[in-house]
Amino acid sequence: MHHVESKVCPECGHIFRGNGWDGIDAHWRSKHEAVMPYEKAWPLLKSETYASG
Ligand SMILES: [Zn+2]
């Protein structure tokens, strides 16, 4: 048994149905790079301390 927890983009609610945050790189860069650079957002997303707005 294994449990896969879906990750949700805190900016737009997009659900990542792959393995964890699989695809966040391309998703963030194409949609939210203007809000926060991916390099800065990723550590926050990973530790789930990202606050939108
Ligand atoms: Zn998003």
mmCIF file of the protein (N, C-alpha, C, O) and its ligand, coordinates in Angstrom:
data_MODEL
# 
_entry.id   MODEL 
# 
loop_
_entity.id 
_entity.type 
_entity.pdbx_number_of_molecules 
1 polymer     1 
2 non-polymer 1 
# 
_entity_poly.entity_id                      1 
_entity_poly.type                           'polypeptide(L)' 
_entity_poly.nstd_linkage                   no 
_entity_poly.nstd_monomer                   no 
_entity_poly.pdbx_seq_one_letter_code       MHHVESKVCPECGHIFRGNGWDGIDAHWRSKHEAVMPYEKAWPLLKSETYASG 
_entity_poly.pdbx_seq_one_letter_code_can   MHHVESKVCPECGHIFRGNGWDGIDAHWRSKHEAVMPYEKAWPLLKSETYASG 
_entity_poly.pdbx_strand_id                 A 
# 
loop_
_entity_poly_seq.entity_id 
_entity_poly_seq.num 
_entity_poly_seq.mon_id 
_entity_poly_seq.hetero 
1 1  MET n 
1 2  HIS n 
1 3  HIS n 
1 4  VAL n 
1 5  GLU n 
1 6  SER n 
1 7  LYS n 
1 8  VAL n 
1 9  CYS n 
1 10 PRO n 
1 11 GLU n 
1 12 CYS n 
1 13 GLY n 
1 14 HIS n 
1 15 ILE n 
1 16 PHE n 
1 17 ARG n 
1 18 GLY n 
1 19 ASN n 
1 20 GLY n 
1 21 TRP n 
1 22 ASP n 
1 23 GLY n 
1 24 ILE n 
1 25 ASP n 
1 26 ALA n 
1 27 HIS n 
1 28 TRP n 
1 29 ARG n 
1 30 SER n 
1 31 LYS n 
1 32 HIS n 
1 33 GLU n 
1 34 ALA n 
1 35 VAL n 
1 36 MET n 
1 37 PRO n 
1 38 TYR n 
1 39 GLU n 
1 40 LYS n 
1 41 ALA n 
1 42 TRP n 
1 43 PRO n 
1 44 LEU n 
1 45 LEU n 
1 46 LYS n 
1 47 SER n 
1 48 GLU n 
1 49 THR n 
1 50 TYR n 
1 51 ALA n 
1 52 SER n 
1 53 GLY n 
# 
loop_
_struct_asym.id 
_struct_asym.entity_id 
A 1 
B 2 
# 
loop_
_chem_comp.id 
_chem_comp.type 
_chem_comp.mon_nstd_flag 
ALA 'L-peptide linking' y 
ARG 'L-peptide linking' y 
ASN 'L-peptide linking' y 
ASP 'L-peptide linking' y 
CYS 'L-peptide linking' y 
GLU 'L-peptide linking' y 
GLY 'peptide linking'   y 
HIS 'L-peptide linking' y 
ILE 'L-peptide linking' y 
LEU 'L-peptide linking' y 
LYS 'L-peptide linking' y 
MET 'L-peptide linking' y 
PHE 'L-peptide linking' y 
PRO 'L-peptide linking' y 
SER 'L-peptide linking' y 
THR 'L-peptide linking' y 
TRP 'L-peptide linking' y 
TYR 'L-peptide linking' y 
VAL 'L-peptide linking' y 
ZN  non-polymer         . 
# 
_pdbx_entity_nonpoly.entity_id   2 
_pdbx_entity_nonpoly.name        ? 
_pdbx_entity_nonpoly.comp_id     ZN 
# 
_pdbx_nonpoly_scheme.asym_id         B 
_pdbx_nonpoly_scheme.entity_id       2 
_pdbx_nonpoly_scheme.mon_id          ZN 
_pdbx_nonpoly_scheme.ndb_seq_num     1 
_pdbx_nonpoly_scheme.pdb_seq_num     101 
_pdbx_nonpoly_scheme.auth_seq_num    101 
_pdbx_nonpoly_scheme.pdb_mon_id      ZN 
_pdbx_nonpoly_scheme.auth_mon_id     ZN 
_pdbx_nonpoly_scheme.pdb_strand_id   A 
_pdbx_nonpoly_scheme.pdb_ins_code    . 
# 
loop_
_atom_site.group_PDB 
_atom_site.id 
_atom_site.type_symbol 
_atom_site.label_atom_id 
_atom_site.label_alt_id 
_atom_site.label_comp_id 
_atom_site.label_asym_id 
_atom_site.label_entity_id 
_atom_site.label_seq_id 
_atom_site.pdbx_PDB_ins_code 
_atom_site.Cartn_x 
_atom_site.Cartn_y 
_atom_site.Cartn_z 
_atom_site.occupancy 
_atom_site.B_iso_or_equiv 
_atom_site.pdbx_formal_charge 
_atom_site.auth_seq_id 
_atom_site.auth_comp_id 
_atom_site.auth_asym_id 
_atom_site.auth_atom_id 
_atom_site.pdbx_PDB_model_num 
ATOM   1   N  N  . MET A 1 1  ? 0.845  -1.200 0.000   1.00 0.00 ? 1   MET A N  1 
ATOM   2   C  CA . MET A 1 1  ? 0.000  0.000  0.000   1.00 0.00 ? 1   MET A CA 1 
ATOM   3   C  C  . MET A 1 1  ? 0.878  1.247  0.000   1.00 0.00 ? 1   MET A C  1 
ATOM   4   O  O  . MET A 1 1  ? 1.897  1.319  0.688   1.00 0.00 ? 1   MET A O  1 
ATOM   5   N  N  . HIS A 1 2  ? 0.466  2.188  -0.763  1.00 0.00 ? 2   HIS A N  1 
ATOM   6   C  CA . HIS A 1 2  ? 1.112  3.490  -0.619  1.00 0.00 ? 2   HIS A CA 1 
ATOM   7   C  C  . HIS A 1 2  ? 0.071  4.589  -0.788  1.00 0.00 ? 2   HIS A C  1 
ATOM   8   O  O  . HIS A 1 2  ? -0.913 4.448  -1.514  1.00 0.00 ? 2   HIS A O  1 
ATOM   9   N  N  . HIS A 1 3  ? 0.320  5.648  -0.113  1.00 0.00 ? 3   HIS A N  1 
ATOM   10  C  CA . HIS A 1 3  ? -0.608 6.756  -0.123  1.00 0.00 ? 3   HIS A CA 1 
ATOM   11  C  C  . HIS A 1 3  ? 0.036  7.938  -0.833  1.00 0.00 ? 3   HIS A C  1 
ATOM   12  O  O  . HIS A 1 3  ? 1.133  8.371  -0.478  1.00 0.00 ? 3   HIS A O  1 
ATOM   13  N  N  . VAL A 1 4  ? -0.655 8.451  -1.833  1.00 0.00 ? 4   VAL A N  1 
ATOM   14  C  CA . VAL A 1 4  ? -0.140 9.612  -2.540  1.00 0.00 ? 4   VAL A CA 1 
ATOM   15  C  C  . VAL A 1 4  ? -1.030 10.803 -2.225  1.00 0.00 ? 4   VAL A C  1 
ATOM   16  O  O  . VAL A 1 4  ? -2.223 10.817 -2.530  1.00 0.00 ? 4   VAL A O  1 
ATOM   17  N  N  . GLU A 1 5  ? -0.433 11.768 -1.627  1.00 0.00 ? 5   GLU A N  1 
ATOM   18  C  CA . GLU A 1 5  ? -1.168 12.969 -1.271  1.00 0.00 ? 5   GLU A CA 1 
ATOM   19  C  C  . GLU A 1 5  ? -1.081 13.960 -2.419  1.00 0.00 ? 5   GLU A C  1 
ATOM   20  O  O  . GLU A 1 5  ? 0.015  14.329 -2.841  1.00 0.00 ? 5   GLU A O  1 
ATOM   21  N  N  . SER A 1 6  ? -2.221 14.389 -2.922  1.00 0.00 ? 6   SER A N  1 
ATOM   22  C  CA . SER A 1 6  ? -2.209 15.347 -4.015  1.00 0.00 ? 6   SER A CA 1 
ATOM   23  C  C  . SER A 1 6  ? -1.742 16.706 -3.529  1.00 0.00 ? 6   SER A C  1 
ATOM   24  O  O  . SER A 1 6  ? -2.170 17.198 -2.484  1.00 0.00 ? 6   SER A O  1 
ATOM   25  N  N  . LYS A 1 7  ? -0.869 17.291 -4.301  1.00 0.00 ? 7   LYS A N  1 
ATOM   26  C  CA . LYS A 1 7  ? -0.401 18.630 -3.987  1.00 0.00 ? 7   LYS A CA 1 
ATOM   27  C  C  . LYS A 1 7  ? -1.245 19.638 -4.756  1.00 0.00 ? 7   LYS A C  1 
ATOM   28  O  O  . LYS A 1 7  ? -1.605 19.415 -5.912  1.00 0.00 ? 7   LYS A O  1 
ATOM   29  N  N  . VAL A 1 8  ? -1.548 20.726 -4.109  1.00 0.00 ? 8   VAL A N  1 
ATOM   30  C  CA . VAL A 1 8  ? -2.380 21.747 -4.735  1.00 0.00 ? 8   VAL A CA 1 
ATOM   31  C  C  . VAL A 1 8  ? -1.626 23.069 -4.821  1.00 0.00 ? 8   VAL A C  1 
ATOM   32  O  O  . VAL A 1 8  ? -1.034 23.527 -3.843  1.00 0.00 ? 8   VAL A O  1 
ATOM   33  N  N  . CYS A 1 9  ? -1.657 23.669 -5.998  1.00 0.00 ? 9   CYS A N  1 
ATOM   34  C  CA . CYS A 1 9  ? -1.004 24.955 -6.178  1.00 0.00 ? 9   CYS A CA 1 
ATOM   35  C  C  . CYS A 1 9  ? -1.723 26.010 -5.343  1.00 0.00 ? 9   CYS A C  1 
ATOM   36  O  O  . CYS A 1 9  ? -2.923 26.221 -5.516  1.00 0.00 ? 9   CYS A O  1 
ATOM   37  N  N  . PRO A 1 10 ? -1.006 26.674 -4.442  1.00 0.00 ? 10  PRO A N  1 
ATOM   38  C  CA . PRO A 1 10 ? -1.637 27.657 -3.561  1.00 0.00 ? 10  PRO A CA 1 
ATOM   39  C  C  . PRO A 1 10 ? -2.058 28.928 -4.286  1.00 0.00 ? 10  PRO A C  1 
ATOM   40  O  O  . PRO A 1 10 ? -2.829 29.725 -3.753  1.00 0.00 ? 10  PRO A O  1 
ATOM   41  N  N  . GLU A 1 11 ? -1.557 29.113 -5.487  1.00 0.00 ? 11  GLU A N  1 
ATOM   42  C  CA . GLU A 1 11 ? -1.913 30.311 -6.241  1.00 0.00 ? 11  GLU A CA 1 
ATOM   43  C  C  . GLU A 1 11 ? -3.202 30.145 -7.042  1.00 0.00 ? 11  GLU A C  1 
ATOM   44  O  O  . GLU A 1 11 ? -4.012 31.070 -7.102  1.00 0.00 ? 11  GLU A O  1 
ATOM   45  N  N  . CYS A 1 12 ? -3.400 28.993 -7.650  1.00 0.00 ? 12  CYS A N  1 
ATOM   46  C  CA . CYS A 1 12 ? -4.547 28.843 -8.543  1.00 0.00 ? 12  CYS A CA 1 
ATOM   47  C  C  . CYS A 1 12 ? -5.398 27.606 -8.255  1.00 0.00 ? 12  CYS A C  1 
ATOM   48  O  O  . CYS A 1 12 ? -6.433 27.402 -8.890  1.00 0.00 ? 12  CYS A O  1 
ATOM   49  N  N  . GLY A 1 13 ? -4.963 26.780 -7.299  1.00 0.00 ? 13  GLY A N  1 
ATOM   50  C  CA . GLY A 1 13 ? -5.772 25.616 -6.956  1.00 0.00 ? 13  GLY A CA 1 
ATOM   51  C  C  . GLY A 1 13 ? -5.569 24.425 -7.870  1.00 0.00 ? 13  GLY A C  1 
ATOM   52  O  O  . GLY A 1 13 ? -6.270 23.420 -7.748  1.00 0.00 ? 13  GLY A O  1 
ATOM   53  N  N  . HIS A 1 14 ? -4.614 24.527 -8.788  1.00 0.00 ? 14  HIS A N  1 
ATOM   54  C  CA . HIS A 1 14 ? -4.328 23.405 -9.682  1.00 0.00 ? 14  HIS A CA 1 
ATOM   55  C  C  . HIS A 1 14 ? -3.862 22.200 -8.872  1.00 0.00 ? 14  HIS A C  1 
ATOM   56  O  O  . HIS A 1 14 ? -2.997 22.316 -8.004  1.00 0.00 ? 14  HIS A O  1 
ATOM   57  N  N  . ILE A 1 15 ? -4.447 21.044 -9.169  1.00 0.00 ? 15  ILE A N  1 
ATOM   58  C  CA . ILE A 1 15 ? -4.065 19.832 -8.457  1.00 0.00 ? 15  ILE A CA 1 
ATOM   59  C  C  . ILE A 1 15 ? -3.049 19.041 -9.253  1.00 0.00 ? 15  ILE A C  1 
ATOM   60  O  O  . ILE A 1 15 ? -3.269 18.726 -10.422 1.00 0.00 ? 15  ILE A O  1 
ATOM   61  N  N  . PHE A 1 16 ? -1.930 18.720 -8.611  1.00 0.00 ? 16  PHE A N  1 
ATOM   62  C  CA . PHE A 1 16 ? -0.885 17.920 -9.244  1.00 0.00 ? 16  PHE A CA 1 
ATOM   63  C  C  . PHE A 1 16 ? -1.171 16.450 -8.991  1.00 0.00 ? 16  PHE A C  1 
ATOM   64  O  O  . PHE A 1 16 ? -1.038 15.959 -7.870  1.00 0.00 ? 16  PHE A O  1 
ATOM   65  N  N  . ARG A 1 17 ? -1.563 15.760 -10.047 1.00 0.00 ? 17  ARG A N  1 
ATOM   66  C  CA . ARG A 1 17 ? -1.978 14.368 -9.907  1.00 0.00 ? 17  ARG A CA 1 
ATOM   67  C  C  . ARG A 1 17 ? -0.845 13.381 -10.121 1.00 0.00 ? 17  ARG A C  1 
ATOM   68  O  O  . ARG A 1 17 ? -1.048 12.168 -10.093 1.00 0.00 ? 17  ARG A O  1 
ATOM   69  N  N  . GLY A 1 18 ? 0.324  13.904 -10.332 1.00 0.00 ? 18  GLY A N  1 
ATOM   70  C  CA . GLY A 1 18 ? 1.462  13.011 -10.525 1.00 0.00 ? 18  GLY A CA 1 
ATOM   71  C  C  . GLY A 1 18 ? 2.067  12.631 -9.188  1.00 0.00 ? 18  GLY A C  1 
ATOM   72  O  O  . GLY A 1 18 ? 1.370  12.506 -8.181  1.00 0.00 ? 18  GLY A O  1 
ATOM   73  N  N  . ASN A 1 19 ? 3.367  12.452 -9.200  1.00 0.00 ? 19  ASN A N  1 
ATOM   74  C  CA . ASN A 1 19 ? 4.086  12.070 -7.996  1.00 0.00 ? 19  ASN A CA 1 
ATOM   75  C  C  . ASN A 1 19 ? 4.479  13.323 -7.215  1.00 0.00 ? 19  ASN A C  1 
ATOM   76  O  O  . ASN A 1 19 ? 5.436  14.009 -7.576  1.00 0.00 ? 19  ASN A O  1 
ATOM   77  N  N  . GLY A 1 20 ? 3.753  13.614 -6.168  1.00 0.00 ? 20  GLY A N  1 
ATOM   78  C  CA . GLY A 1 20 ? 4.044  14.801 -5.368  1.00 0.00 ? 20  GLY A CA 1 
ATOM   79  C  C  . GLY A 1 20 ? 3.912  16.080 -6.176  1.00 0.00 ? 20  GLY A C  1 
ATOM   80  O  O  . GLY A 1 20 ? 2.874  16.348 -6.782  1.00 0.00 ? 20  GLY A O  1 
ATOM   81  N  N  . TRP A 1 21 ? 4.969  16.854 -6.175  1.00 0.00 ? 21  TRP A N  1 
ATOM   82  C  CA . TRP A 1 21 ? 4.971  18.136 -6.877  1.00 0.00 ? 21  TRP A CA 1 
ATOM   83  C  C  . TRP A 1 21 ? 5.421  18.001 -8.330  1.00 0.00 ? 21  TRP A C  1 
ATOM   84  O  O  . TRP A 1 21 ? 5.839  18.986 -8.938  1.00 0.00 ? 21  TRP A O  1 
ATOM   85  N  N  . ASP A 1 22 ? 5.340  16.811 -8.887  1.00 0.00 ? 22  ASP A N  1 
ATOM   86  C  CA . ASP A 1 22 ? 5.735  16.604 -10.270 1.00 0.00 ? 22  ASP A CA 1 
ATOM   87  C  C  . ASP A 1 22 ? 5.039  17.605 -11.198 1.00 0.00 ? 22  ASP A C  1 
ATOM   88  O  O  . ASP A 1 22 ? 3.810  17.653 -11.248 1.00 0.00 ? 22  ASP A O  1 
ATOM   89  N  N  . GLY A 1 23 ? 5.810  18.391 -11.920 1.00 0.00 ? 23  GLY A N  1 
ATOM   90  C  CA . GLY A 1 23 ? 5.231  19.338 -12.866 1.00 0.00 ? 23  GLY A CA 1 
ATOM   91  C  C  . GLY A 1 23 ? 5.124  20.761 -12.343 1.00 0.00 ? 23  GLY A C  1 
ATOM   92  O  O  . GLY A 1 23 ? 4.791  21.677 -13.094 1.00 0.00 ? 23  GLY A O  1 
ATOM   93  N  N  . ILE A 1 24 ? 5.406  20.953 -11.049 1.00 0.00 ? 24  ILE A N  1 
ATOM   94  C  CA . ILE A 1 24 ? 5.313  22.294 -10.475 1.00 0.00 ? 24  ILE A CA 1 
ATOM   95  C  C  . ILE A 1 24 ? 6.282  23.241 -11.156 1.00 0.00 ? 24  ILE A C  1 
ATOM   96  O  O  . ILE A 1 24 ? 5.966  24.414 -11.354 1.00 0.00 ? 24  ILE A O  1 
ATOM   97  N  N  . ASP A 1 25 ? 7.437  22.756 -11.510 1.00 0.00 ? 25  ASP A N  1 
ATOM   98  C  CA . ASP A 1 25 ? 8.450  23.590 -12.163 1.00 0.00 ? 25  ASP A CA 1 
ATOM   99  C  C  . ASP A 1 25 ? 7.865  24.290 -13.398 1.00 0.00 ? 25  ASP A C  1 
ATOM   100 O  O  . ASP A 1 25 ? 7.866  25.518 -13.481 1.00 0.00 ? 25  ASP A O  1 
ATOM   101 N  N  . ALA A 1 26 ? 7.373  23.503 -14.344 1.00 0.00 ? 26  ALA A N  1 
ATOM   102 C  CA . ALA A 1 26 ? 6.822  24.063 -15.575 1.00 0.00 ? 26  ALA A CA 1 
ATOM   103 C  C  . ALA A 1 26 ? 5.557  24.871 -15.299 1.00 0.00 ? 26  ALA A C  1 
ATOM   104 O  O  . ALA A 1 26 ? 5.339  25.928 -15.891 1.00 0.00 ? 26  ALA A O  1 
ATOM   105 N  N  . HIS A 1 27 ? 4.737  24.363 -14.398 1.00 0.00 ? 27  HIS A N  1 
ATOM   106 C  CA . HIS A 1 27 ? 3.497  25.048 -14.055 1.00 0.00 ? 27  HIS A CA 1 
ATOM   107 C  C  . HIS A 1 27 ? 3.778  26.433 -13.480 1.00 0.00 ? 27  HIS A C  1 
ATOM   108 O  O  . HIS A 1 27 ? 3.207  27.430 -13.922 1.00 0.00 ? 27  HIS A O  1 
ATOM   109 N  N  . TRP A 1 28 ? 4.657  26.479 -12.498 1.00 0.00 ? 28  TRP A N  1 
ATOM   110 C  CA . TRP A 1 28 ? 4.947  27.756 -11.836 1.00 0.00 ? 28  TRP A CA 1 
ATOM   111 C  C  . TRP A 1 28 ? 5.585  28.756 -12.795 1.00 0.00 ? 28  TRP A C  1 
ATOM   112 O  O  . TRP A 1 28 ? 5.222  29.931 -12.834 1.00 0.00 ? 28  TRP A O  1 
ATOM   113 N  N  . ARG A 1 29 ? 6.530  28.261 -13.552 1.00 0.00 ? 29  ARG A N  1 
ATOM   114 C  CA . ARG A 1 29 ? 7.238  29.156 -14.474 1.00 0.00 ? 29  ARG A CA 1 
ATOM   115 C  C  . ARG A 1 29 ? 6.296  29.731 -15.519 1.00 0.00 ? 29  ARG A C  1 
ATOM   116 O  O  . ARG A 1 29 ? 6.472  30.879 -15.928 1.00 0.00 ? 29  ARG A O  1 
ATOM   117 N  N  . SER A 1 30 ? 5.311  28.977 -15.959 1.00 0.00 ? 30  SER A N  1 
ATOM   118 C  CA . SER A 1 30 ? 4.425  29.468 -17.003 1.00 0.00 ? 30  SER A CA 1 
ATOM   119 C  C  . SER A 1 30 ? 3.288  30.320 -16.450 1.00 0.00 ? 30  SER A C  1 
ATOM   120 O  O  . SER A 1 30 ? 2.747  31.168 -17.159 1.00 0.00 ? 30  SER A O  1 
ATOM   121 N  N  . LYS A 1 31 ? 2.915  30.095 -15.162 1.00 0.00 ? 31  LYS A N  1 
ATOM   122 C  CA . LYS A 1 31 ? 1.736  30.787 -14.633 1.00 0.00 ? 31  LYS A CA 1 
ATOM   123 C  C  . LYS A 1 31 ? 2.028  31.812 -13.548 1.00 0.00 ? 31  LYS A C  1 
ATOM   124 O  O  . LYS A 1 31 ? 1.368  32.849 -13.473 1.00 0.00 ? 31  LYS A O  1 
ATOM   125 N  N  . HIS A 1 32 ? 3.008  31.527 -12.717 1.00 0.00 ? 32  HIS A N  1 
ATOM   126 C  CA . HIS A 1 32 ? 3.178  32.383 -11.539 1.00 0.00 ? 32  HIS A CA 1 
ATOM   127 C  C  . HIS A 1 32 ? 4.569  32.977 -11.373 1.00 0.00 ? 32  HIS A C  1 
ATOM   128 O  O  . HIS A 1 32 ? 4.906  33.507 -10.315 1.00 0.00 ? 32  HIS A O  1 
ATOM   129 N  N  . GLU A 1 33 ? 5.360  32.885 -12.413 1.00 0.00 ? 33  GLU A N  1 
ATOM   130 C  CA . GLU A 1 33 ? 6.707  33.428 -12.336 1.00 0.00 ? 33  GLU A CA 1 
ATOM   131 C  C  . GLU A 1 33 ? 6.689  34.925 -12.011 1.00 0.00 ? 33  GLU A C  1 
ATOM   132 O  O  . GLU A 1 33 ? 7.599  35.441 -11.363 1.00 0.00 ? 33  GLU A O  1 
ATOM   133 N  N  . ALA A 1 34 ? 5.631  35.617 -12.475 1.00 0.00 ? 34  ALA A N  1 
ATOM   134 C  CA . ALA A 1 34 ? 5.520  37.062 -12.222 1.00 0.00 ? 34  ALA A CA 1 
ATOM   135 C  C  . ALA A 1 34 ? 5.191  37.354 -10.761 1.00 0.00 ? 34  ALA A C  1 
ATOM   136 O  O  . ALA A 1 34 ? 5.537  38.414 -10.239 1.00 0.00 ? 34  ALA A O  1 
ATOM   137 N  N  . VAL A 1 35 ? 4.522  36.408 -10.107 1.00 0.00 ? 35  VAL A N  1 
ATOM   138 C  CA . VAL A 1 35 ? 4.152  36.585 -8.700  1.00 0.00 ? 35  VAL A CA 1 
ATOM   139 C  C  . VAL A 1 35 ? 5.373  36.401 -7.809  1.00 0.00 ? 35  VAL A C  1 
ATOM   140 O  O  . VAL A 1 35 ? 5.651  37.210 -6.924  1.00 0.00 ? 35  VAL A O  1 
ATOM   141 N  N  . MET A 1 36 ? 6.084  35.325 -8.065  1.00 0.00 ? 36  MET A N  1 
ATOM   142 C  CA . MET A 1 36 ? 7.311  35.032 -7.323  1.00 0.00 ? 36  MET A CA 1 
ATOM   143 C  C  . MET A 1 36 ? 8.170  34.111 -8.168  1.00 0.00 ? 36  MET A C  1 
ATOM   144 O  O  . MET A 1 36 ? 7.664  33.135 -8.722  1.00 0.00 ? 36  MET A O  1 
ATOM   145 N  N  . PRO A 1 37 ? 9.461  34.403 -8.278  1.00 0.00 ? 37  PRO A N  1 
ATOM   146 C  CA . PRO A 1 37 ? 10.336 33.509 -9.053  1.00 0.00 ? 37  PRO A CA 1 
ATOM   147 C  C  . PRO A 1 37 ? 10.283 32.090 -8.485  1.00 0.00 ? 37  PRO A C  1 
ATOM   148 O  O  . PRO A 1 37 ? 10.218 31.891 -7.272  1.00 0.00 ? 37  PRO A O  1 
ATOM   149 N  N  . TYR A 1 38 ? 10.312 31.109 -9.392  1.00 0.00 ? 38  TYR A N  1 
ATOM   150 C  CA . TYR A 1 38 ? 10.212 29.718 -8.972  1.00 0.00 ? 38  TYR A CA 1 
ATOM   151 C  C  . TYR A 1 38 ? 11.262 29.347 -7.929  1.00 0.00 ? 38  TYR A C  1 
ATOM   152 O  O  . TYR A 1 38 ? 10.974 28.628 -6.973  1.00 0.00 ? 38  TYR A O  1 
ATOM   153 N  N  . GLU A 1 39 ? 12.473 29.843 -8.123  1.00 0.00 ? 39  GLU A N  1 
ATOM   154 C  CA . GLU A 1 39 ? 13.560 29.522 -7.191  1.00 0.00 ? 39  GLU A CA 1 
ATOM   155 C  C  . GLU A 1 39 ? 13.241 29.945 -5.764  1.00 0.00 ? 39  GLU A C  1 
ATOM   156 O  O  . GLU A 1 39 ? 13.681 29.320 -4.800  1.00 0.00 ? 39  GLU A O  1 
ATOM   157 N  N  . LYS A 1 40 ? 12.465 31.022 -5.651  1.00 0.00 ? 40  LYS A N  1 
ATOM   158 C  CA . LYS A 1 40 ? 12.119 31.527 -4.331  1.00 0.00 ? 40  LYS A CA 1 
ATOM   159 C  C  . LYS A 1 40 ? 10.857 30.831 -3.791  1.00 0.00 ? 40  LYS A C  1 
ATOM   160 O  O  . LYS A 1 40 ? 10.728 30.587 -2.591  1.00 0.00 ? 40  LYS A O  1 
ATOM   161 N  N  . ALA A 1 41 ? 9.945  30.525 -4.699  1.00 0.00 ? 41  ALA A N  1 
ATOM   162 C  CA . ALA A 1 41 ? 8.679  29.921 -4.303  1.00 0.00 ? 41  ALA A CA 1 
ATOM   163 C  C  . ALA A 1 41 ? 8.815  28.445 -3.921  1.00 0.00 ? 41  ALA A C  1 
ATOM   164 O  O  . ALA A 1 41 ? 8.131  27.967 -3.016  1.00 0.00 ? 41  ALA A O  1 
ATOM   165 N  N  . TRP A 1 42 ? 9.688  27.741 -4.605  1.00 0.00 ? 42  TRP A N  1 
ATOM   166 C  CA . TRP A 1 42 ? 9.804  26.295 -4.418  1.00 0.00 ? 42  TRP A CA 1 
ATOM   167 C  C  . TRP A 1 42 ? 10.065 25.864 -2.977  1.00 0.00 ? 42  TRP A C  1 
ATOM   168 O  O  . TRP A 1 42 ? 9.376  24.970 -2.487  1.00 0.00 ? 42  TRP A O  1 
ATOM   169 N  N  . PRO A 1 43 ? 11.038 26.466 -2.275  1.00 0.00 ? 43  PRO A N  1 
ATOM   170 C  CA . PRO A 1 43 ? 11.274 26.050 -0.883  1.00 0.00 ? 43  PRO A CA 1 
ATOM   171 C  C  . PRO A 1 43 ? 10.034 26.251 -0.012  1.00 0.00 ? 43  PRO A C  1 
ATOM   172 O  O  . PRO A 1 43 ? 9.777  25.472 0.905   1.00 0.00 ? 43  PRO A O  1 
ATOM   173 N  N  . LEU A 1 44 ? 9.278  27.292 -0.304  1.00 0.00 ? 44  LEU A N  1 
ATOM   174 C  CA . LEU A 1 44 ? 8.068  27.580 0.468   1.00 0.00 ? 44  LEU A CA 1 
ATOM   175 C  C  . LEU A 1 44 ? 6.969  26.574 0.148   1.00 0.00 ? 44  LEU A C  1 
ATOM   176 O  O  . LEU A 1 44 ? 6.257  26.110 1.039   1.00 0.00 ? 44  LEU A O  1 
ATOM   177 N  N  . LEU A 1 45 ? 6.842  26.245 -1.136  1.00 0.00 ? 45  LEU A N  1 
ATOM   178 C  CA . LEU A 1 45 ? 5.842  25.278 -1.565  1.00 0.00 ? 45  LEU A CA 1 
ATOM   179 C  C  . LEU A 1 45 ? 6.153  23.910 -0.956  1.00 0.00 ? 45  LEU A C  1 
ATOM   180 O  O  . LEU A 1 45 ? 5.267  23.215 -0.457  1.00 0.00 ? 45  LEU A O  1 
ATOM   181 N  N  . LYS A 1 46 ? 7.419  23.550 -1.011  1.00 0.00 ? 46  LYS A N  1 
ATOM   182 C  CA . LYS A 1 46 ? 7.877  22.247 -0.538  1.00 0.00 ? 46  LYS A CA 1 
ATOM   183 C  C  . LYS A 1 46 ? 7.605  22.085 0.956   1.00 0.00 ? 46  LYS A C  1 
ATOM   184 O  O  . LYS A 1 46 ? 7.199  21.013 1.405   1.00 0.00 ? 46  LYS A O  1 
ATOM   185 N  N  . SER A 1 47 ? 7.825  23.132 1.708   1.00 0.00 ? 47  SER A N  1 
ATOM   186 C  CA . SER A 1 47 ? 7.612  23.053 3.163   1.00 0.00 ? 47  SER A CA 1 
ATOM   187 C  C  . SER A 1 47 ? 6.185  23.476 3.526   1.00 0.00 ? 47  SER A C  1 
ATOM   188 O  O  . SER A 1 47 ? 5.812  23.531 4.698   1.00 0.00 ? 47  SER A O  1 
ATOM   189 N  N  . GLU A 1 48 ? 5.393  23.777 2.471   1.00 0.00 ? 48  GLU A N  1 
ATOM   190 C  CA . GLU A 1 48 ? 3.988  24.164 2.652   1.00 0.00 ? 48  GLU A CA 1 
ATOM   191 C  C  . GLU A 1 48 ? 3.826  25.365 3.563   1.00 0.00 ? 48  GLU A C  1 
ATOM   192 O  O  . GLU A 1 48 ? 2.911  25.433 4.383   1.00 0.00 ? 48  GLU A O  1 
ATOM   193 N  N  . THR A 1 49 ? 4.733  26.307 3.398   1.00 0.00 ? 49  THR A N  1 
ATOM   194 C  CA . THR A 1 49 ? 4.629  27.556 4.147   1.00 0.00 ? 49  THR A CA 1 
ATOM   195 C  C  . THR A 1 49 ? 4.365  28.740 3.206   1.00 0.00 ? 49  THR A C  1 
ATOM   196 O  O  . THR A 1 49 ? 4.407  29.905 3.602   1.00 0.00 ? 49  THR A O  1 
ATOM   197 N  N  . TYR A 1 50 ? 4.089  28.384 1.938   1.00 0.00 ? 50  TYR A N  1 
ATOM   198 C  CA . TYR A 1 50 ? 3.798  29.459 0.980   1.00 0.00 ? 50  TYR A CA 1 
ATOM   199 C  C  . TYR A 1 50 ? 2.460  30.092 1.296   1.00 0.00 ? 50  TYR A C  1 
ATOM   200 O  O  . TYR A 1 50 ? 1.465  29.396 1.498   1.00 0.00 ? 50  TYR A O  1 
ATOM   201 N  N  . ALA A 1 51 ? 2.438  31.412 1.338   1.00 0.00 ? 51  ALA A N  1 
ATOM   202 C  CA . ALA A 1 51 ? 1.174  32.125 1.559   1.00 0.00 ? 51  ALA A CA 1 
ATOM   203 C  C  . ALA A 1 51 ? 0.843  32.950 0.323   1.00 0.00 ? 51  ALA A C  1 
ATOM   204 O  O  . ALA A 1 51 ? 1.610  33.833 -0.060  1.00 0.00 ? 51  ALA A O  1 
ATOM   205 N  N  . SER A 1 52 ? -0.277 32.672 -0.292  1.00 0.00 ? 52  SER A N  1 
ATOM   206 C  CA . SER A 1 52 ? -0.654 33.415 -1.486  1.00 0.00 ? 52  SER A CA 1 
ATOM   207 C  C  . SER A 1 52 ? -1.084 34.822 -1.115  1.00 0.00 ? 52  SER A C  1 
ATOM   208 O  O  . SER A 1 52 ? -1.487 35.099 0.015   1.00 0.00 ? 52  SER A O  1 
ATOM   209 N  N  . GLY A 1 53 ? -0.987 35.709 -2.111  1.00 0.00 ? 53  GLY A N  1 
ATOM   210 C  CA . GLY A 1 53 ? -1.381 37.106 -1.886  1.00 0.00 ? 53  GLY A CA 1 
ATOM   211 C  C  . GLY A 1 53 ? -0.269 37.794 -1.231  1.00 0.00 ? 53  GLY A C  1 
ATOM   212 O  O  . GLY A 1 53 ? -0.367 38.986 -0.938  1.00 0.00 ? 53  GLY A O  1 
HETATM 213 ZN ZN . ZN  B 2 .  ? -0.871 27.503 -10.082 1.00 0.00 2 101 ZN  A ZN 1 
# 
